[in-house]
Amino acid sequence: MQKIASLKGKVILATVVGVISIIALYKTTDRAFDDIISNIDRMAHPNHRLHSLNHLFRTVSQLSHLEQKEVVSGRSYPSVAFLSESRSANQIIDTLRILFHGDSIQLERIDEISSLLNLREDLFTRFLEMKSQSIVDKDFFSFFAGFSDSVSLRIEQDTAKIREVRERVTTTTVVADTISRASGEERTGFFRRLFGRSDHDVEGEVVKAETRVDEEVIVSVDTIYIQRSDESLFTLLEKSLDSLETARLQEAARLQSQELQLVNVNTGLINEIISIINAVEQEEIGRMNAETQTALSIAGNTIRVLNVVSVLAIAGFVVLILLIIIDISKSNKYRKELEKAHEEARNEADARQKFLSNMSHEIRTPLQSIYGYLEQAKLSNNSQIDVETLFYPAEHLLNVVNEVLDYSRVTSGKMTFEKKAFSPHETIMNVVKAMKPMAEKKNLKLETEFGFFDEDILLGDPFRLQQILFNLVGNALKFTEEGHVLITANLRFLSGKPWLDIYVEDTGIGIASEKLPELFMAFSQSSAETVRKYGGTGLGLSIVKQIVELQGGRIDVESTLGQGTGFVISIPYEKNKKAYEDNFSDDVTIKDSEKTTVWVADDDPLILNLAETILKKYLENVRTFPDGNSLLKAFDQERPNIIFIDMRMPGITGAEVCQKIRKRIKNGEHIYIYALTAQVLPEEQHIIKTAGFDNLIKKPFREKDLVQYLSGDFQASIEETSMKIDVLKAMAGDEKEHLIAILDAVASESRKDLSEILNCRIEKNWDASALVIHRLAGRAGQTGAMNLAARLREVERVIRSDESDPDQFYAMIDEVIPPIENFIEHVETLSHQESMSDSY
């Protein structure tokens, strides 16, 4: 129990450590994950600053695209879309001011962005106006340039006419050369650069003039006139165009400067926004890095804590598991030992059950007639000297059978002990007297030595002492081939309490020292050779040890192989100063016997005859029935007071008869019904009592066993008398005719049973054959044919077994037919011999 408690404590401790470790790991992990998730949530949460800045950046970029679109479209003022985007940008800036509240550096940058946006809007508006005016001036200049081209075209046409005249008058060649050279010395202005001819053309004309020298005078007169007329016009146009060009260039420079300024403002604006975005991004990245580092730090700390807790938990688990494994190994060892012991106990229980079941029929049924008629002989005071040695062993054998059949009481410590005055000297001498024939048969000396007086009286259970001595002395005689068996008894007082010390010594085969520890185990014997040679069940010493120890005593053994064995028992008793009184009486008193009717039903005529003989000593109205059906028929006509019914009868069982009777009994009427049975196992008795019986009488029964139940409407007290006649002839009482009638009835009924067995064999009616064999076995046992009874009981057991093969029934029945015939012939011979003799 301590080891089981230790293992249980370690398991509980391991469980507690495991639960605490799991809780600690859970709490640590939960807290760490909460922190990490909080950091992740903060990192995953959108940055409104960065979002607004990116929105502003996209808006500014959109404004840039709109500016380009406005410039290309030639508008003189910004479009509605541009103004809407500009207002959106200003709203974003207001939002940023709120988001960056408290950050002076960023607020300065935002104010700068706002200023740049306003500046850019102003510049863009002026730029569009200037761009629009520049387009108007350009149109005017284009118109004026077109006008110049028209004038130039007309001049070219006039020149062409002169050329035509020149072709017709060949005298112009020399003059043309002179004019060409003079014109090459003229000043080159803007108009001539834009619309004039190249020098290469004039020189070409000179070449052509040189080929026609004869026309020189006529052509030179027209050319000079035209050249002079045109020079003043071209000069005026040149001046106007130069002034216009200068103004246009100045306007273009201003426009270019305005555009450059606008570009610079846009660039600055973009740079400022990008710088703020970068700063916020860097800040956000720093914050995210800080959050990440915090999360990593938390995770690292958590991992370290988890590692520490896990290592401690694992170490604790390992230690506890090792301890538990050690305990489990021990427990497994103990469990195997217990399983082995349990298996041995179960095998022992099975063997005990089979042993007890067989013993019930093997001992009780044969003792029925032997003990019953011995009792009758004892009561008749006939041949007391001859039967005195048989009475005590028969009585003891019946008591031993009762205890063996209830062996569970012995092993469970629930055995009861009587407390009455007895003479230890007389008890021991009764055992010696009973065992002396066995000693004489083997030529052994059975000796006694007493250290106290015959008159010494103790208070205790004499039957238990007798049971112990029968077993020890019986074993001593059984295992001793020559020499003696000595019983030494002494009384000693310890603290005023008497102790009876008995030493049983023999010169037999002895016991090996290694077998001594197993000597008191149930169903155990010293060796297989001993079992083959001497037989026995191995229950005796186990029962002896239990009986001695339950009375507070002790038993020891000493033995030398081949030299002999000695058993020493010491049992405490109580002192009793009163004289030893015999509790038995010869007087029998019955009240209202004339009004009492008793019925007995049994399929065995011998038992019916015995019961009738006993009951008619006390009652006049006794009736017997050979089966249950005949009893039921009579029950419809008459009502008895008491019924004794055998449990196993042909046609209808005793339990069925009892149930039918109970159904037919009227209200207020009560009939006592008792079962006569050899089934005396506790579970069998329970079944019988629950079937409706008032009680049961175990076979073999004695006279007082029957009479003590004759108490339905009267009181009866009956006590035993000492046995006086020979057991074999006591069955018939004092009448020779009665003995002959019994023997004839046994022979007649046995022949009928033999005939029924043969018929059942032919018809394969095995259930009916088992019932007939059971009846015949009981009859054989009643007449002393124990070997035949044993063989018949075995055949009955095999037939009733569910696992038996019906094919083997033929061979088994064929084997018992000859012994049955020999038994019948022997009974008939005895009957003939008795009828021919004059007297007993």
Secondary structure by P-SEA (a helix, b strand, c coil): caaaaaaaaaaaaaaaaaaaaaaaaaaaaaaaaaaaaaaaaaaacccaaaaaaaaaaaaaaaaaaaaaaaaaaccccccaaaaaaaaaaaaaaaaaaaaacccaaaaaaaaaaaaaaaaaaaaaaaaaaaaaaaaaaaaaaaaaaaaaaaaaaaaaaaaaaaaaaaaacccaaaaaaaaaaaaaacccccccccccccaaaaaaaaaaaaacccaaaaaaaaaaaaaaaaaaaaaaaaaaaaaaaaaaaaaaaaaaaaaaaaaaaaaaaaaaaaaaaaaaaaaaaaaaaaaaaaaaaaaaaaaaaaaaaaaaaaaaaaaaaaaaaaaaaaaaaaaaaaaaaaaaaaaaaaaaaaaaaaaacccccccaaaaaaaaaaaaacccccccaaaaaaaaaaaaaaaaaaaccccccccbbbbbbbbbaaaaaaaaaaaaaaaaaaacccbbbbbcccccccccccaaaaaaaaaaaaaaaaaaccccbbbbbbbbbbcccbbbbbbbbbbcccccccccccccccccccccaaaaaacccccaaaaaaaaaaaaaccbbbbbbccccbbbbbbbbbbbbbccccccccccbbbbcccccbbbbbbcccaaaaaaaaaaaaacccbbbbbccaaaaaaaaacccccbbbbbcccccccaaaaaaaaaaaccccbbbbbbbbcccccaaaaaaaaaccccccccccccaaaaaaaccccbbbbbbbcccccccccccccccaaaaaaaaaaaaaaaaaaaaaaaaaaaacaaaaaaaaaaaaaaaaaaacaaaaaaaaaaaaaaaacccccccaaaaaaaaaaaaaaaaaaaaaaaaaaaaacccc
